[in-house]
Amino acid sequence: MDRRDHLILALCALLRAERQTRAAFEAVVAAGRLSRETLRAILIDPVPVTTQDDLMRAERLAEAA
């Protein structure tokens, strides 16, 4: 893997983390359970590690470029 591949993987992981955080926030708000502790937990949630799905997605993106 070259630097471009690593960049694609990192961007895919970041996008996935942002989508998961947004979904969690929406679910908490919809359930009416937005406490200070819940909001803090959502905001400091770590970025998940790269998964096999991320690798496959990155490979498809690299092939299309």
N, C-alpha and C positions, 0 to 999 in steps of 0.2 A: 504494500500500500504506500502511495506517495502522500505528499503533504495535502494535495487537493482532496484525496479520499478522507484523510483525517479531518479536514475542515468540514466536508459534507457530513460526516458522522457526528461531529460536534454540533453542527447546526440542526440536524435531525433530532438529536437528543434534547437540545435546548427547546426546540419547538414542541416536542412531545411533553416536556416538563411544564411549559407554559400552558398548554392545552389542558393538562391534568389539573393544574392549579386553578385555572379558570372554571373548569367543571366542578371542582370541589367547592369553590366559592359560590357558584350558582346554586348548588345543591343545599348548601348551608343557609343561604339567604331564602331560598324557596321553602325550606323547612322551618324558617323562623327561629333558628338557633344560632344567630350571629352574636356570640359573646366575645369579650375581649380575648379570652384564652384561645378560642377557636380561630379568630382572625389572626392572632399571632402565630399559631401553629401553621396555618395556611401560608402565611407570608414567609416563614423561615424554612419551609419544606425544601429539602435538598433536591438537587437535580438527579433523577434516576440514572443509573448506569446504562451504557449502551447495550441494547439487546440484539438478538439475532434478527428480529424484525427491522431494527434500525439499520443493520448491516445490509440486509437484502434491499431495503428501500434506497440506501445510498448507492448500491451497485446499479440499481435501475436508473437512478438519476444520473450517474456517471456515464452510463451507456447511452442515455438519451442526449447528453451534452455533446 
